[in-house]
Amino acid sequence: MQTIASQRKIVVSADGTGLVSQAGGLLLLETLRITGLNKALSAQMERWRPPRAVHDPGKVITDLALTLALGGDCLADIAMLRAQSELFGPIASDPTVSRLIDRLAADSVRALKAIRIARATARQRAWTLADNHAPGADGELIPIDIDATIVIAHSGKEQAAPTWKKTFGFHPMTVFADHGAGAAGEPLALLLRPGNAGSNTAADHIEATRLALAQFPKHRRRQVLIRTDSGGGTREFLTWLTKPGRQLAYSIGFTLTEEVQTAILALPEQAWTPAYDAEGQVRPGAWVAELTGMVRLEGWPKGMRLIVRKERPHPGAQLRFTDIDGHRFTCFVTNTRRGQLADLELRHRRRARCEDRIRCAKDTGLANLPLHDFAQNQIWCEIVALACELLAWMQMLALHGSSARCYEPKRLRLRLFAVAARLVRGGRRLRLRLAARWPWSEQLVTAITRLQALPTPT
């Protein structure tokens, strides 16, 4: 069968002028402006600016964060911004960027502190601007999810080591603030660790939580709910969380011990109530019960409740040694006194959103740590956090009220950031003319206009 459609030959030339790719990056530039992140970084990193230097270290770090948010994954990808100085401004050369990372790594403790202070300052501003669209604005608890992940290393980088999954690389601890089902989340801490770091190391959980709480706006610190899997279910970590004066709620996975299994078998049938699915509806084949009075919890924090979930494994799942009577059991502990057991258990299982946040972070520079020294890669992790925060704040401030608030980085790049435009000068103004036939042009214009209407911090 022959087609009657003809395809014309496209002649290519490199002589276009006034054109800008990644024009949607203006969303991120406006987010930088209104949150004051660029100014905060410049102020905090002034000490690392050599005499007579042309480029501001804070601007260089900001440009690297923009690069990762737009899809880059190494220092050299900053060339994407350098090629479009009309939109992104003057961009440092590759040697200048490398030298800055070296200077920061040589003084990593103070450098990391400086970047984190700037992030916390900008977060306070972003949440204030977001008003009732910000996490916790409804007075509910704000979940902070702590989880570790594996980052593969393909060469002998400093402190790369064999991991518990029989791979080789690093085992960073991540902490994300959950914005809810209809929104994204933002990183509060990315704590780089060697590949052989443990999954249930209490000291690392405590350090990651300290870093996360330091990032939290002060007026929201009494609305914190700490969530982890069973790796955080250690006596030391729970004791630290419940230290007098902290006022932290928690929902922590708990190991299924022999004593817990015995208590489960002793539960009467009427003690089990139906569990909920992800939509908050009763799920057939799943139940929840409380074990608090049936297991000895001496030495654990006072007021700790032990809750267990029972469910039938999905078809094809291989039964585990701890699966009793053909059912799968999982436990968690919480200090929340009120609420239905099914609601508390559903709240705990929503911790699984952290896996999506980690996946998005890996799509924004965390999948590969491109530098050799451990301190350099920790600086890189802070830049990854900056990039993820820029995306989350932009969605919270510019895309609220639409499904785009929960877009993952890949979709943001394909639909909003990657659009081409023409930069036109006239009347002492610059105008960015987006492609009229791009399906998401109107959405992009609306979002940019919304950000431009917000004031710059003084």
N, C-alpha and C positions, 0 to 999 in steps of 0.2 A: 504494500500500500504506500503510495507516494503522498507526501504532504504538499499542499499548495501554498503553505505559508513560506515566506522568504525571510531570511535573516540577513540583515545588512552587515557588512563588515564594519567594525568599529575601529576608527583610526585614533591612535593614542599619541598625545603630545604632552610635554611637561611645561606648559607655558601659561597656565591659569594664574590669575592674580586676584587678590582680595578674598581668597577662599580659605575657610577654616574647617578642619576636621575636628572631631571631639568637641563640637560646639556646645553640647550639653554640659561640658565641664564648667560652664558658667554657673550652673546650680551649685557646684562645690565651692567655687570662688565666692559666691554670695554667702554661702554658709560660713565660710571662713571669716568673712567681714562681720556679719551680724553677731556671731558668737565671740568674736575677738580672739579666736585661737591664734591667728597670725601675729597679732600684737603681743599676746601673752608669751608665745614662743620666742619672739625677738627679745623681749625684756628679760626672760629667764636665761637665755643663752648668750647674752652679751659678753660674758667672760671668755667665751671660746672664739671670739672674733679677733684675729690678728690685727696688729696696727696696719693702717692703710689698706685693709682688705676691702674689696669691692662688694662682695656678696655677704649679706647678713646670714649668720648661721641658722637663725630661726626661719628665715625664708627658704633656705636650702632644705631643712627638715620638712617644712610645709610642702614644698614642691615634690619631695619624695613621697609624702603621704598622698598627694594628688595623683602621682604616677601609679601608685598601687591601687588607688580607688578606681582609676580608669582602666586597670587591667595589667599593668606592668608587674614584673616579678624579680627585678634585679636593679642595681644602681644605674646601670647603663640605659635602662628604659626611660630615664628622665629626658633623653633626647627627643621623645615624643612631645614634651612640652617646649623644649628649646626650639623646635622647628616652628612653633606657633607663638612667638613672643608677643604678637599683637593682642592675643587673648590672655596669655599667662604671665606676661611680663618678662624681664630679663632672667634667664636661667643659668646657673653655674655650669661650668664645664665638668666633664667626668673627673679629671684630676682634682679639681677643687672639691667636688663631692667626696671623693675617696679620702682626701686629706682631712676633711671635717670629721668623717666617721672615725678615722684613726685618732684624732684629738679627743673626741668624745669617749672612745673606748679606753684611752689612757687614763681618763678620770671618770670612770663609768659610774661610780656611786653618786657623785654630784651631778653628772649629766642626766642620769635616769631620774634623780629627784627633781631636776629642773623641768624636764619634759612632763613628768607626772603632775607637778604643780600647775603647769600651763593647761594640761588636760582637765584638771579639776576645776580650774577657774572658768574655762570655756563651757564645761558641762553645766555648771551652776547657771551660766547665762542662757544656755540653750534650753534648759528645763524651765527657766523663768519665762522666756519668750513663748514657749509652747503652751503655757498656762494649763487649761484643762485637757490638753492633748499629751501632757507629760506623764511619765510613770508616777503612780501614786497620787495623782490629782483627785481621784475619787475617794481618797482616804483608806483604800485597801492596802494590804501588804505588797511590797515590791519584791518578787523573788530574785535572789542572787544565786545563780547556778554555778557550782564549782565542779570541774571535771578535768581530767588529764587526757592528753592525746599524744599520738606518736607522729613525729616528723622524721621522715627517712633522710638519711645522709648518704650520698653516693661517693664520698671521699673521706679521708681521715681528718675531719674537722676537730678542733679542740673540744674535748669532753664528749664527743660522740661515742656511743657505746652500744653493745648489744641490748636489745629491749626484751621485755617479757613475751613479746609476740614473735620472737626469733628473727627480728629484723635488726637493723643497725641505724642509729641516729640519736634523736633527742626525745625527751618525754616531758614537754612543758605542761604546767598547770594553768588552766584558763578559768577566768571568772567573768560571767556575763550577766548583765541586768536584763531581765525578761520584760519586754514591753507588752506582752499579751499575745493572744492568738491572731489578732488582726493587725499585727505590727511586727517590726523587726526587734532586734535586741542590740545592746551595745556592750563592748568589752570594758571591764573595769580593771582587769589585770591579766597580763600574759607573762607568767613566771617561767623563764627558761630553766630547764633542768637537764642533767645528763641522761642518756638513754637508759641507764640502769637504775634510775630513781624509782622508788617504790610507788605503788598506787594508793597505799593507805598510810603514807608517812604523815603523821600528825603535824610535825613541824612545818612541812610544806603547806598543808591546809591552813594552818594558822597564819603563816606569812602571806599567802594569797588572799586570805580574808582581810588581813590588816591593810594590804594595798587597796583592796576593793572598797573598804569602808572609808579610807582616806579620799577616795574619788567621789564619794556620795555627797550630794548637797546636804548641808547641815540640817535643814528643816525637814529632811526626809529620813534621817537616820534612825528614827523610832518606828519606821515602817518596813524594816528589813526582814525578809524571810530567807534564811540560809538553806539551800537545798544541795545535797550531794547524793551520790550513790553509796553503796556499802563501803567504798574506800574511805569515806569520811566518818564512818561509824566507829570511831575509836574513843576510848574513855578520855584520853587527853584532850582531843579536839572538842568533844562535847562539854567537858569541864571548863575549857577556855571560853566557849560560847556562852555559858551560863554564869560566868563570873559576875558577882554583884555589880550593878551599874551599867552593864552592857545592854540590857533590854532588847535582846535579839530573839526573834522567833526562829525555829529551825524545823526542818523536815529531812531527816537523814536516814539513808539506807542502813539496814542492820543485818549482820551475818546470821544465817540460819544455823544455830548450834543444836546439839543433841537435846539440850534442855528445852529449847524452843520447839523442836519437833515433838517432844513428849507432850508439851502443853497443847500443841495443835491437835494431837490425837485425842486429848482429853476434853476438847471443846464439845459441848452438846450441839446437836443439829440446829436448835433454835438460836444459837449464838451467832450464826452466820446470816448476814443480810446481803442483798444483791449489790454488786459493785456497778460502777458507771463506766460507760465508754468515753471516748475523747470528747463527745458532744454533750456529755452530762446526762445521757439517757441510760436506763437500766440495760446492762449487758447480759444476755443469757450465757450461762456457763461460767460466771465469775462471781465471787462472794468476798466479803470482808468481815473481819472480826477483831476484837481487842483482846490482848493477852496480858495486859498490864499487871493484873493481880495474880497471874499464874506462873510468872517467871521471876526468879530472884534477881533483883536489880541493885543489890548493895554495891556502893561505890560509884554508881552512876548518878548523874544529876537528879535532884529532887524534882518531882513533877513531870518526869519523863514518861510518856505513854508509848506502849509497844503495840503496833497494829499490824495485822497479817492479811494478805490477799491470797485467795485460792482461786485457781482457774484451770480449765481444761486446756492443755497445750494445743496449739493450732495443728491442723492436719499435716502430717509429714514431719513434725518436730520430734527430735530424738529425746526420749525421757532421760532425766539426770538422776544421779544417785539420791539426791534430796527430794525428788518428786515422790510424794506419799500417796498411795492408793490411786495412782494414775493422774494426780493433780499436781500442778506446779504452784509453789508457795514462795512468796517474797514478803519481807518484813521491812518496816521502817519505824523510826521513833520520832516523836514530836513533843513540843511543850505547849501546843495549842490545846486549850481546855474545852473550847466550845466547837460546835459543828457536828454534822452527821459524819459517821465513819466513812461512808462512801465519798463524801465531799473532800474530806481530808486525804483520802487515798488518791482520788483523782488529782488533787492539787499536787501531790507528790509525784505522780507519774508524768505530769506535764513538765517535769524536769528534763524529759527527753528532748524538749526543744533546744536544749543546750547543744545537742549533736548537730542540729541545723546551723546554729551560730558558729560552731567550730568549722563546719564544712564551708560556710561563707568566708570565714577568716582565712581558710586555706586557699580559697579562690581569690584572696586579696593579699597574697604575699606570704602566708604562713606555711604553705605546702613545701617550700624549699628555703632553707636558711643559706643565703648565697655567699656568706663571708666565712673566713677560716677561724678567727679567734672567737672564743666564747663571749667575751665582752662586746665585740662587734655585733654578734648575732643577737645579744640581748637588746642592744640599741635598735637593731632591725625589728625586733618584736614590738618595741614601743612605737615604731613607725607604722607597723601593721595595725596596732591598736588605734593610732591616729586616723588611719585610712578608714577603718571600720566605723569609727565614731563619726567621721564626716558623713558617711553614707547614712548612718542611723539618724543623725541630727537633721540632715537634709530631708529625709523622708518624714520625720516628725514635724518639721516646721513648714515644709512646702507641699507635701503630698497627703496630709491628713484628710480624712473623709473620702478617700478613694482606695481602690484595691492596690494601687501602686505603693502604698506605705509598707506592704509586706513583700515587695519585689526583692528577690535575691540579687546579688551583684551582677550576675551574668545577664539577667533580664534588664536591669537598669542600664547596663552598657549597651545592649543591643537596641533598646527602644528609645532611651533618652540621651545617653552620653554620645553615642557614635554618630549622631546626625551631623551632616555637613551643612555649612552656612556660608553666606557671603558677608564680609565685614565692610560696611559702607561708611565713609566719612562724609559729613555734611552738616552745615549749621553748627559747627563747633561741637558736634556730638558724634558718637560712634553708634551705628545701628547694626545689629546682628540679624540678618535676614535668613530665616530657616527655610528649608525646602517646603514649598506649599503642599506638595503631595505626600509628605512624610506623615504617616497615620497618627503619630503622637506629637506633632508639632504644637497643636493647640494646648495639649496637656503640659508640654514643656514651657510654653509661653506663660500659661497661668501660674505654674510653679515658680518661675523666675520672677514674675511680677509680684507674687506674694512675698518672696524673700526681699525684693528690692524695696518693698513698702515698710520693712522693719528697720529700726534705727541702728546705727553703728554705735557700739559702746564707747563712752567717753573715757 
